[in-house]
Each structure stands twice: as structure tokens, then as C-alpha cells.
Amino acid sequence: MSQDLTYEQALEKLDERLKVLEDGNLSLEDALKAVDEARVYLKICTERLDAARKKIEVRAEPETTD
């Protein structure tokens, strides 16, 4: 399923959906479907970036020594 995509894969799929929408050659039904798909890929990208940000923050925290 789409949740197994990497950030890069989801970003590529998002870009594809946006290009299809920008072309403007879609019926209303197809445009709505493309928007829904774009939202899914955008959510995946956001989740992957948030996870990476958390990992960076954890690594950046100074280690406490007792």
C-alpha cells in the first residue's frame, strides 16, 4: 500500500498527481480523485519528514552524564 512508500517515492507520486492536475485535462471526477491521491502522498511525505526531524532532534540532544 502507499504507506510503505519512502519519502522520495511519495514525493514523486505527489509530483505526478500535481502535474496531472496542472494540465487541466481531467473531468471533475478524475480531478477530485487526483486531489485525494495527492493528499495521501502529501500526508506520507509529512509523516516521513516528521519522523526524520525527531531522529535528528534525538541525536542533537546533549548526553547527560551522571
mmJSON file of the N, C-alpha and C atoms, coordinates in Angstrom:
{"data_MODEL":{"atom_site":{
"group_PDB":["ATOM","ATOM","ATOM","ATOM","ATOM","ATOM","ATOM","ATOM","ATOM","ATOM","ATOM","ATOM","ATOM","ATOM","ATOM","ATOM","ATOM","ATOM","ATOM","ATOM","ATOM","ATOM","ATOM","ATOM","ATOM","ATOM","ATOM","ATOM","ATOM","ATOM","ATOM","ATOM","ATOM","ATOM","ATOM","ATOM","ATOM","ATOM","ATOM","ATOM","ATOM","ATOM","ATOM","ATOM","ATOM","ATOM","ATOM","ATOM","ATOM","ATOM","ATOM","ATOM","ATOM","ATOM","ATOM","ATOM","ATOM","ATOM","ATOM","ATOM","ATOM","ATOM","ATOM","ATOM","ATOM","ATOM","ATOM","ATOM","ATOM","ATOM","ATOM","ATOM","ATOM","ATOM","ATOM","ATOM","ATOM","ATOM","ATOM","ATOM","ATOM","ATOM","ATOM","ATOM","ATOM","ATOM","ATOM","ATOM","ATOM","ATOM","ATOM","ATOM","ATOM","ATOM","ATOM","ATOM","ATOM","ATOM","ATOM","ATOM","ATOM","ATOM","ATOM","ATOM","ATOM","ATOM","ATOM","ATOM","ATOM","ATOM","ATOM","ATOM","ATOM","ATOM","ATOM","ATOM","ATOM","ATOM","ATOM","ATOM","ATOM","ATOM","ATOM","ATOM","ATOM","ATOM","ATOM","ATOM","ATOM","ATOM","ATOM","ATOM","ATOM","ATOM","ATOM","ATOM","ATOM","ATOM","ATOM","ATOM","ATOM","ATOM","ATOM","ATOM","ATOM","ATOM","ATOM","ATOM","ATOM","ATOM","ATOM","ATOM","ATOM","ATOM","ATOM","ATOM","ATOM","ATOM","ATOM","ATOM","ATOM","ATOM","ATOM","ATOM","ATOM","ATOM","ATOM","ATOM","ATOM","ATOM","ATOM","ATOM","ATOM","ATOM","ATOM","ATOM","ATOM","ATOM","ATOM","ATOM","ATOM","ATOM","ATOM","ATOM","ATOM","ATOM","ATOM","ATOM","ATOM","ATOM","ATOM","ATOM","ATOM","ATOM","ATOM","ATOM","ATOM","ATOM"],
"id":[1,2,3,4,5,6,7,8,9,10,11,12,13,14,15,16,17,18,19,20,21,22,23,24,25,26,27,28,29,30,31,32,33,34,35,36,37,38,39,40,41,42,43,44,45,46,47,48,49,50,51,52,53,54,55,56,57,58,59,60,61,62,63,64,65,66,67,68,69,70,71,72,73,74,75,76,77,78,79,80,81,82,83,84,85,86,87,88,89,90,91,92,93,94,95,96,97,98,99,100,101,102,103,104,105,106,107,108,109,110,111,112,113,114,115,116,117,118,119,120,121,122,123,124,125,126,127,128,129,130,131,132,133,134,135,136,137,138,139,140,141,142,143,144,145,146,147,148,149,150,151,152,153,154,155,156,157,158,159,160,161,162,163,164,165,166,167,168,169,170,171,172,173,174,175,176,177,178,179,180,181,182,183,184,185,186,187,188,189,190,191,192,193,194,195,196,197,198],
"type_symbol":["N","C","C","N","C","C","N","C","C","N","C","C","N","C","C","N","C","C","N","C","C","N","C","C","N","C","C","N","C","C","N","C","C","N","C","C","N","C","C","N","C","C","N","C","C","N","C","C","N","C","C","N","C","C","N","C","C","N","C","C","N","C","C","N","C","C","N","C","C","N","C","C","N","C","C","N","C","C","N","C","C","N","C","C","N","C","C","N","C","C","N","C","C","N","C","C","N","C","C","N","C","C","N","C","C","N","C","C","N","C","C","N","C","C","N","C","C","N","C","C","N","C","C","N","C","C","N","C","C","N","C","C","N","C","C","N","C","C","N","C","C","N","C","C","N","C","C","N","C","C","N","C","C","N","C","C","N","C","C","N","C","C","N","C","C","N","C","C","N","C","C","N","C","C","N","C","C","N","C","C","N","C","C","N","C","C","N","C","C","N","C","C","N","C","C","N","C","C"],
"label_atom_id":["N","CA","C","N","CA","C","N","CA","C","N","CA","C","N","CA","C","N","CA","C","N","CA","C","N","CA","C","N","CA","C","N","CA","C","N","CA","C","N","CA","C","N","CA","C","N","CA","C","N","CA","C","N","CA","C","N","CA","C","N","CA","C","N","CA","C","N","CA","C","N","CA","C","N","CA","C","N","CA","C","N","CA","C","N","CA","C","N","CA","C","N","CA","C","N","CA","C","N","CA","C","N","CA","C","N","CA","C","N","CA","C","N","CA","C","N","CA","C","N","CA","C","N","CA","C","N","CA","C","N","CA","C","N","CA","C","N","CA","C","N","CA","C","N","CA","C","N","CA","C","N","CA","C","N","CA","C","N","CA","C","N","CA","C","N","CA","C","N","CA","C","N","CA","C","N","CA","C","N","CA","C","N","CA","C","N","CA","C","N","CA","C","N","CA","C","N","CA","C","N","CA","C","N","CA","C","N","CA","C","N","CA","C","N","CA","C","N","CA","C","N","CA","C","N","CA","C","N","CA","C"],
"label_alt_id":[null,null,null,null,null,null,null,null,null,null,null,null,null,null,null,null,null,null,null,null,null,null,null,null,null,null,null,null,null,null,null,null,null,null,null,null,null,null,null,null,null,null,null,null,null,null,null,null,null,null,null,null,null,null,null,null,null,null,null,null,null,null,null,null,null,null,null,null,null,null,null,null,null,null,null,null,null,null,null,null,null,null,null,null,null,null,null,null,null,null,null,null,null,null,null,null,null,null,null,null,null,null,null,null,null,null,null,null,null,null,null,null,null,null,null,null,null,null,null,null,null,null,null,null,null,null,null,null,null,null,null,null,null,null,null,null,null,null,null,null,null,null,null,null,null,null,null,null,null,null,null,null,null,null,null,null,null,null,null,null,null,null,null,null,null,null,null,null,null,null,null,null,null,null,null,null,null,null,null,null,null,null,null,null,null,null,null,null,null,null,null,null,null,null,null,null,null,null],
"label_comp_id":["MET","MET","MET","SER","SER","SER","GLN","GLN","GLN","ASP","ASP","ASP","LEU","LEU","LEU","THR","THR","THR","TYR","TYR","TYR","GLU","GLU","GLU","GLN","GLN","GLN","ALA","ALA","ALA","LEU","LEU","LEU","GLU","GLU","GLU","LYS","LYS","LYS","LEU","LEU","LEU","ASP","ASP","ASP","GLU","GLU","GLU","ARG","ARG","ARG","LEU","LEU","LEU","LYS","LYS","LYS","VAL","VAL","VAL","LEU","LEU","LEU","GLU","GLU","GLU","ASP","ASP","ASP","GLY","GLY","GLY","ASN","ASN","ASN","LEU","LEU","LEU","SER","SER","SER","LEU","LEU","LEU","GLU","GLU","GLU","ASP","ASP","ASP","ALA","ALA","ALA","LEU","LEU","LEU","LYS","LYS","LYS","ALA","ALA","ALA","VAL","VAL","VAL","ASP","ASP","ASP","GLU","GLU","GLU","ALA","ALA","ALA","ARG","ARG","ARG","VAL","VAL","VAL","TYR","TYR","TYR","LEU","LEU","LEU","LYS","LYS","LYS","ILE","ILE","ILE","CYS","CYS","CYS","THR","THR","THR","GLU","GLU","GLU","ARG","ARG","ARG","LEU","LEU","LEU","ASP","ASP","ASP","ALA","ALA","ALA","ALA","ALA","ALA","ARG","ARG","ARG","LYS","LYS","LYS","LYS","LYS","LYS","ILE","ILE","ILE","GLU","GLU","GLU","VAL","VAL","VAL","ARG","ARG","ARG","ALA","ALA","ALA","GLU","GLU","GLU","PRO","PRO","PRO","GLU","GLU","GLU","THR","THR","THR","THR","THR","THR","ASP","ASP","ASP"],
"label_asym_id":["A","A","A","A","A","A","A","A","A","A","A","A","A","A","A","A","A","A","A","A","A","A","A","A","A","A","A","A","A","A","A","A","A","A","A","A","A","A","A","A","A","A","A","A","A","A","A","A","A","A","A","A","A","A","A","A","A","A","A","A","A","A","A","A","A","A","A","A","A","A","A","A","A","A","A","A","A","A","A","A","A","A","A","A","A","A","A","A","A","A","A","A","A","A","A","A","A","A","A","A","A","A","A","A","A","A","A","A","A","A","A","A","A","A","A","A","A","A","A","A","A","A","A","A","A","A","A","A","A","A","A","A","A","A","A","A","A","A","A","A","A","A","A","A","A","A","A","A","A","A","A","A","A","A","A","A","A","A","A","A","A","A","A","A","A","A","A","A","A","A","A","A","A","A","A","A","A","A","A","A","A","A","A","A","A","A","A","A","A","A","A","A","A","A","A","A","A","A"],
"label_entity_id":["1","1","1","1","1","1","1","1","1","1","1","1","1","1","1","1","1","1","1","1","1","1","1","1","1","1","1","1","1","1","1","1","1","1","1","1","1","1","1","1","1","1","1","1","1","1","1","1","1","1","1","1","1","1","1","1","1","1","1","1","1","1","1","1","1","1","1","1","1","1","1","1","1","1","1","1","1","1","1","1","1","1","1","1","1","1","1","1","1","1","1","1","1","1","1","1","1","1","1","1","1","1","1","1","1","1","1","1","1","1","1","1","1","1","1","1","1","1","1","1","1","1","1","1","1","1","1","1","1","1","1","1","1","1","1","1","1","1","1","1","1","1","1","1","1","1","1","1","1","1","1","1","1","1","1","1","1","1","1","1","1","1","1","1","1","1","1","1","1","1","1","1","1","1","1","1","1","1","1","1","1","1","1","1","1","1","1","1","1","1","1","1","1","1","1","1","1","1"],
"label_seq_id":[1,1,1,2,2,2,3,3,3,4,4,4,5,5,5,6,6,6,7,7,7,8,8,8,9,9,9,10,10,10,11,11,11,12,12,12,13,13,13,14,14,14,15,15,15,16,16,16,17,17,17,18,18,18,19,19,19,20,20,20,21,21,21,22,22,22,23,23,23,24,24,24,25,25,25,26,26,26,27,27,27,28,28,28,29,29,29,30,30,30,31,31,31,32,32,32,33,33,33,34,34,34,35,35,35,36,36,36,37,37,37,38,38,38,39,39,39,40,40,40,41,41,41,42,42,42,43,43,43,44,44,44,45,45,45,46,46,46,47,47,47,48,48,48,49,49,49,50,50,50,51,51,51,52,52,52,53,53,53,54,54,54,55,55,55,56,56,56,57,57,57,58,58,58,59,59,59,60,60,60,61,61,61,62,62,62,63,63,63,64,64,64,65,65,65,66,66,66],
"pdbx_PDB_ins_code":[null,null,null,null,null,null,null,null,null,null,null,null,null,null,null,null,null,null,null,null,null,null,null,null,null,null,null,null,null,null,null,null,null,null,null,null,null,null,null,null,null,null,null,null,null,null,null,null,null,null,null,null,null,null,null,null,null,null,null,null,null,null,null,null,null,null,null,null,null,null,null,null,null,null,null,null,null,null,null,null,null,null,null,null,null,null,null,null,null,null,null,null,null,null,null,null,null,null,null,null,null,null,null,null,null,null,null,null,null,null,null,null,null,null,null,null,null,null,null,null,null,null,null,null,null,null,null,null,null,null,null,null,null,null,null,null,null,null,null,null,null,null,null,null,null,null,null,null,null,null,null,null,null,null,null,null,null,null,null,null,null,null,null,null,null,null,null,null,null,null,null,null,null,null,null,null,null,null,null,null,null,null,null,null,null,null,null,null,null,null,null,null,null,null,null,null,null,null],
"Cartn_x":[0.845,0.0,0.875,0.288,1.033,1.776,1.359,2.048,3.449,3.746,5.064,6.055,5.618,6.487,7.53,8.686,9.687,9.276,9.972,9.705,9.868,10.951,11.242,10.179,9.726,8.691,7.372,7.01,5.769,5.852,7.014,7.193,7.058,7.606,7.491,6.031,5.314,3.895,3.09,3.408,2.741,2.984,4.219,4.563,3.793,3.666,2.908,1.449,0.857,-0.544,-0.711,0.222,0.138,0.274,1.157,1.313,0.039,-0.596,-1.857,-2.908,-2.959,-3.926,-3.619,-2.346,-1.953,-2.276,-2.23,-2.552,-3.988,-4.864,-6.242,-7.094,-6.636,-7.391,-8.172,-8.655,-9.365,-10.835,-11.63,-13.027,-13.055,-14.167,-14.291,-14.04,-14.608,-14.443,-12.968,-12.269,-10.853,-10.005,-10.377,-9.647,-9.8,-11.004,-11.225,-10.433,-10.384,-9.607,-8.12,-7.625,-6.215,-5.899,-6.825,-6.63,-6.57,-7.471,-7.462,-6.154,-5.686,-4.423,-3.262,-3.279,-2.218,-2.19,-3.355,-3.415,-2.781,-3.029,-2.445,-0.92,-0.4,1.051,1.66,0.954,1.428,1.495,0.5,0.484,1.666,1.943,3.074,4.376,4.537,5.748,5.902,4.819,4.857,5.225,4.655,4.965,6.436,6.954,8.363,9.289,8.952,9.77,9.708,8.535,8.402,9.229,9.197,9.981,11.474,11.907,13.325,13.712,12.844,13.104,13.271,12.426,12.517,13.834,14.263,15.54,16.692,16.629,17.68,17.691,16.507,16.425,16.992,16.716,17.232,18.746,19.289,20.745,21.402,20.685,21.249,21.199,20.393,20.303,21.635,22.1,23.355,23.163,24.17,24.11,24.384,23.589,23.802,24.663,25.626,26.491,26.255,26.088,25.845,27.099],
"Cartn_y":[-1.197,0.0,1.238,2.364,3.614,3.977,3.442,3.757,3.148,2.205,1.579,2.363,3.457,4.246,5.005,5.176,6.049,7.496,8.414,9.835,10.175,9.699,10.019,9.468,8.248,7.646,8.408,8.761,9.506,10.886,11.517,12.833,12.75,11.698,11.51,11.307,10.493,10.259,11.546,12.317,13.598,14.524,14.58,15.42,14.99,13.689,13.182,13.625,13.506,13.906,15.405,16.2,17.65,18.032,17.35,17.631,17.309,16.202,15.828,16.903,17.393,18.442,19.747,20.079,21.319,21.291,20.116,20.0,20.429,20.192,20.638,19.861,18.711,17.918,16.791,17.025,15.996,16.349,15.313,15.538,15.911,16.418,16.789,15.583,14.462,13.23,12.827,12.856,12.492,13.509,14.772,15.809,15.608,15.288,15.035,13.819,12.804,11.607,11.954,12.752,13.152,13.986,14.843,15.646,14.738,13.774,12.84,12.057,11.598,10.863,11.766,12.997,13.947,14.167,14.257,14.429,13.252,12.052,10.855,10.923,11.255,11.32,12.467,13.578,14.695,14.297,13.572,13.103,12.175,11.285,10.37,11.161,12.125,12.955,13.669,14.234,14.951,14.012,12.819,11.839,11.441,11.213,10.817,11.944,13.184,14.322,14.505,14.351,14.467,13.399,12.179,11.097,11.393,11.89,12.233,13.373,14.357,15.502,15.034,14.102,13.577,12.839,12.079,11.37,12.356,13.423,14.442,15.117,15.428,16.074,15.186,13.89,12.959,12.91,12.876,12.824,14.131,15.226,16.533,16.834,16.081,16.317,15.972,16.851,16.551,15.378,14.548,13.413,13.9,13.416,13.791,12.737,13.187,12.266,12.475,11.394,11.472,11.21],
"Cartn_z":[0.0,0.0,0.0,-0.135,-0.24,1.037,2.188,3.439,3.485,2.616,2.577,1.725,1.14,0.278,1.09,0.491,1.096,0.843,1.49,1.269,-0.209,-0.792,-2.186,-3.13,-2.858,-3.697,-3.579,-2.352,-2.138,-2.781,-2.688,-3.296,-4.816,-5.398,-6.848,-7.256,-6.5,-6.799,-6.621,-5.584,-5.369,-6.556,-6.998,-8.144,-9.396,-9.6,-10.752,-10.69,-9.514,-9.345,-9.593,-9.089,-9.276,-10.747,-11.462,-12.892,-13.657,-13.303,-13.945,-13.683,-12.454,-12.119,-12.846,-12.949,-13.619,-15.109,-15.708,-17.131,-17.409,-16.458,-16.586,-17.564,-17.997,-18.97,-18.303,-17.099,-16.352,-16.214,-16.133,-15.769,-14.289,-13.839,-12.433,-11.538,-11.906,-11.123,-11.036,-12.152,-12.165,-11.407,-11.493,-10.762,-9.259,-8.816,-7.389,-6.92,-7.752,-7.417,-7.32,-8.244,-8.225,-6.989,-6.592,-5.379,-4.157,-4.077,-2.948,-2.89,-4.042,-4.09,-3.688,-4.147,-3.785,-2.282,-1.666,-0.208,0.52,0.033,0.648,0.569,-0.596,-0.767,0.031,0.119,0.933,2.404,2.866,4.26,4.525,3.592,3.748,3.808,2.923,2.931,4.264,4.758,6.03,7.17,7.181,8.225,8.184,6.973,6.849,7.312,6.96,7.384,8.897,9.486,10.939,11.652,11.133,11.732,11.639,10.499,10.332,11.264,11.402,12.285,13.734,14.159,15.527,15.738,14.745,14.861,14.976,14.204,14.253,15.613,16.145,17.449,18.544,18.472,19.475,19.406,18.22,18.064,18.478,18.355,18.683,20.175,20.919,22.359,23.014,23.898,24.587,25.544,25.591,26.504,27.911,28.836,30.229,30.892,31.625,32.36,33.838,34.529,35.973,36.748],
"occupancy":[1.0,1.0,1.0,1.0,1.0,1.0,1.0,1.0,1.0,1.0,1.0,1.0,1.0,1.0,1.0,1.0,1.0,1.0,1.0,1.0,1.0,1.0,1.0,1.0,1.0,1.0,1.0,1.0,1.0,1.0,1.0,1.0,1.0,1.0,1.0,1.0,1.0,1.0,1.0,1.0,1.0,1.0,1.0,1.0,1.0,1.0,1.0,1.0,1.0,1.0,1.0,1.0,1.0,1.0,1.0,1.0,1.0,1.0,1.0,1.0,1.0,1.0,1.0,1.0,1.0,1.0,1.0,1.0,1.0,1.0,1.0,1.0,1.0,1.0,1.0,1.0,1.0,1.0,1.0,1.0,1.0,1.0,1.0,1.0,1.0,1.0,1.0,1.0,1.0,1.0,1.0,1.0,1.0,1.0,1.0,1.0,1.0,1.0,1.0,1.0,1.0,1.0,1.0,1.0,1.0,1.0,1.0,1.0,1.0,1.0,1.0,1.0,1.0,1.0,1.0,1.0,1.0,1.0,1.0,1.0,1.0,1.0,1.0,1.0,1.0,1.0,1.0,1.0,1.0,1.0,1.0,1.0,1.0,1.0,1.0,1.0,1.0,1.0,1.0,1.0,1.0,1.0,1.0,1.0,1.0,1.0,1.0,1.0,1.0,1.0,1.0,1.0,1.0,1.0,1.0,1.0,1.0,1.0,1.0,1.0,1.0,1.0,1.0,1.0,1.0,1.0,1.0,1.0,1.0,1.0,1.0,1.0,1.0,1.0,1.0,1.0,1.0,1.0,1.0,1.0,1.0,1.0,1.0,1.0,1.0,1.0,1.0,1.0,1.0,1.0,1.0,1.0,1.0,1.0,1.0,1.0,1.0,1.0],
"B_iso_or_equiv":[0.0,0.0,0.0,0.0,0.0,0.0,0.0,0.0,0.0,0.0,0.0,0.0,0.0,0.0,0.0,0.0,0.0,0.0,0.0,0.0,0.0,0.0,0.0,0.0,0.0,0.0,0.0,0.0,0.0,0.0,0.0,0.0,0.0,0.0,0.0,0.0,0.0,0.0,0.0,0.0,0.0,0.0,0.0,0.0,0.0,0.0,0.0,0.0,0.0,0.0,0.0,0.0,0.0,0.0,0.0,0.0,0.0,0.0,0.0,0.0,0.0,0.0,0.0,0.0,0.0,0.0,0.0,0.0,0.0,0.0,0.0,0.0,0.0,0.0,0.0,0.0,0.0,0.0,0.0,0.0,0.0,0.0,0.0,0.0,0.0,0.0,0.0,0.0,0.0,0.0,0.0,0.0,0.0,0.0,0.0,0.0,0.0,0.0,0.0,0.0,0.0,0.0,0.0,0.0,0.0,0.0,0.0,0.0,0.0,0.0,0.0,0.0,0.0,0.0,0.0,0.0,0.0,0.0,0.0,0.0,0.0,0.0,0.0,0.0,0.0,0.0,0.0,0.0,0.0,0.0,0.0,0.0,0.0,0.0,0.0,0.0,0.0,0.0,0.0,0.0,0.0,0.0,0.0,0.0,0.0,0.0,0.0,0.0,0.0,0.0,0.0,0.0,0.0,0.0,0.0,0.0,0.0,0.0,0.0,0.0,0.0,0.0,0.0,0.0,0.0,0.0,0.0,0.0,0.0,0.0,0.0,0.0,0.0,0.0,0.0,0.0,0.0,0.0,0.0,0.0,0.0,0.0,0.0,0.0,0.0,0.0,0.0,0.0,0.0,0.0,0.0,0.0,0.0,0.0,0.0,0.0,0.0,0.0],
"pdbx_formal_charge":[null,null,null,null,null,null,null,null,null,null,null,null,null,null,null,null,null,null,null,null,null,null,null,null,null,null,null,null,null,null,null,null,null,null,null,null,null,null,null,null,null,null,null,null,null,null,null,null,null,null,null,null,null,null,null,null,null,null,null,null,null,null,null,null,null,null,null,null,null,null,null,null,null,null,null,null,null,null,null,null,null,null,null,null,null,null,null,null,null,null,null,null,null,null,null,null,null,null,null,null,null,null,null,null,null,null,null,null,null,null,null,null,null,null,null,null,null,null,null,null,null,null,null,null,null,null,null,null,null,null,null,null,null,null,null,null,null,null,null,null,null,null,null,null,null,null,null,null,null,null,null,null,null,null,null,null,null,null,null,null,null,null,null,null,null,null,null,null,null,null,null,null,null,null,null,null,null,null,null,null,null,null,null,null,null,null,null,null,null,null,null,null,null,null,null,null,null,null],
"auth_seq_id":[1,1,1,2,2,2,3,3,3,4,4,4,5,5,5,6,6,6,7,7,7,8,8,8,9,9,9,10,10,10,11,11,11,12,12,12,13,13,13,14,14,14,15,15,15,16,16,16,17,17,17,18,18,18,19,19,19,20,20,20,21,21,21,22,22,22,23,23,23,24,24,24,25,25,25,26,26,26,27,27,27,28,28,28,29,29,29,30,30,30,31,31,31,32,32,32,33,33,33,34,34,34,35,35,35,36,36,36,37,37,37,38,38,38,39,39,39,40,40,40,41,41,41,42,42,42,43,43,43,44,44,44,45,45,45,46,46,46,47,47,47,48,48,48,49,49,49,50,50,50,51,51,51,52,52,52,53,53,53,54,54,54,55,55,55,56,56,56,57,57,57,58,58,58,59,59,59,60,60,60,61,61,61,62,62,62,63,63,63,64,64,64,65,65,65,66,66,66],
"auth_comp_id":["MET","MET","MET","SER","SER","SER","GLN","GLN","GLN","ASP","ASP","ASP","LEU","LEU","LEU","THR","THR","THR","TYR","TYR","TYR","GLU","GLU","GLU","GLN","GLN","GLN","ALA","ALA","ALA","LEU","LEU","LEU","GLU","GLU","GLU","LYS","LYS","LYS","LEU","LEU","LEU","ASP","ASP","ASP","GLU","GLU","GLU","ARG","ARG","ARG","LEU","LEU","LEU","LYS","LYS","LYS","VAL","VAL","VAL","LEU","LEU","LEU","GLU","GLU","GLU","ASP","ASP","ASP","GLY","GLY","GLY","ASN","ASN","ASN","LEU","LEU","LEU","SER","SER","SER","LEU","LEU","LEU","GLU","GLU","GLU","ASP","ASP","ASP","ALA","ALA","ALA","LEU","LEU","LEU","LYS","LYS","LYS","ALA","ALA","ALA","VAL","VAL","VAL","ASP","ASP","ASP","GLU","GLU","GLU","ALA","ALA","ALA","ARG","ARG","ARG","VAL","VAL","VAL","TYR","TYR","TYR","LEU","LEU","LEU","LYS","LYS","LYS","ILE","ILE","ILE","CYS","CYS","CYS","THR","THR","THR","GLU","GLU","GLU","ARG","ARG","ARG","LEU","LEU","LEU","ASP","ASP","ASP","ALA","ALA","ALA","ALA","ALA","ALA","ARG","ARG","ARG","LYS","LYS","LYS","LYS","LYS","LYS","ILE","ILE","ILE","GLU","GLU","GLU","VAL","VAL","VAL","ARG","ARG","ARG","ALA","ALA","ALA","GLU","GLU","GLU","PRO","PRO","PRO","GLU","GLU","GLU","THR","THR","THR","THR","THR","THR","ASP","ASP","ASP"],
"auth_asym_id":["A","A","A","A","A","A","A","A","A","A","A","A","A","A","A","A","A","A","A","A","A","A","A","A","A","A","A","A","A","A","A","A","A","A","A","A","A","A","A","A","A","A","A","A","A","A","A","A","A","A","A","A","A","A","A","A","A","A","A","A","A","A","A","A","A","A","A","A","A","A","A","A","A","A","A","A","A","A","A","A","A","A","A","A","A","A","A","A","A","A","A","A","A","A","A","A","A","A","A","A","A","A","A","A","A","A","A","A","A","A","A","A","A","A","A","A","A","A","A","A","A","A","A","A","A","A","A","A","A","A","A","A","A","A","A","A","A","A","A","A","A","A","A","A","A","A","A","A","A","A","A","A","A","A","A","A","A","A","A","A","A","A","A","A","A","A","A","A","A","A","A","A","A","A","A","A","A","A","A","A","A","A","A","A","A","A","A","A","A","A","A","A","A","A","A","A","A","A"],
"auth_atom_id":["N","CA","C","N","CA","C","N","CA","C","N","CA","C","N","CA","C","N","CA","C","N","CA","C","N","CA","C","N","CA","C","N","CA","C","N","CA","C","N","CA","C","N","CA","C","N","CA","C","N","CA","C","N","CA","C","N","CA","C","N","CA","C","N","CA","C","N","CA","C","N","CA","C","N","CA","C","N","CA","C","N","CA","C","N","CA","C","N","CA","C","N","CA","C","N","CA","C","N","CA","C","N","CA","C","N","CA","C","N","CA","C","N","CA","C","N","CA","C","N","CA","C","N","CA","C","N","CA","C","N","CA","C","N","CA","C","N","CA","C","N","CA","C","N","CA","C","N","CA","C","N","CA","C","N","CA","C","N","CA","C","N","CA","C","N","CA","C","N","CA","C","N","CA","C","N","CA","C","N","CA","C","N","CA","C","N","CA","C","N","CA","C","N","CA","C","N","CA","C","N","CA","C","N","CA","C","N","CA","C","N","CA","C","N","CA","C","N","CA","C","N","CA","C","N","CA","C","N","CA","C"],
"pdbx_PDB_model_num":[1,1,1,1,1,1,1,1,1,1,1,1,1,1,1,1,1,1,1,1,1,1,1,1,1,1,1,1,1,1,1,1,1,1,1,1,1,1,1,1,1,1,1,1,1,1,1,1,1,1,1,1,1,1,1,1,1,1,1,1,1,1,1,1,1,1,1,1,1,1,1,1,1,1,1,1,1,1,1,1,1,1,1,1,1,1,1,1,1,1,1,1,1,1,1,1,1,1,1,1,1,1,1,1,1,1,1,1,1,1,1,1,1,1,1,1,1,1,1,1,1,1,1,1,1,1,1,1,1,1,1,1,1,1,1,1,1,1,1,1,1,1,1,1,1,1,1,1,1,1,1,1,1,1,1,1,1,1,1,1,1,1,1,1,1,1,1,1,1,1,1,1,1,1,1,1,1,1,1,1,1,1,1,1,1,1,1,1,1,1,1,1,1,1,1,1,1,1]
}}}
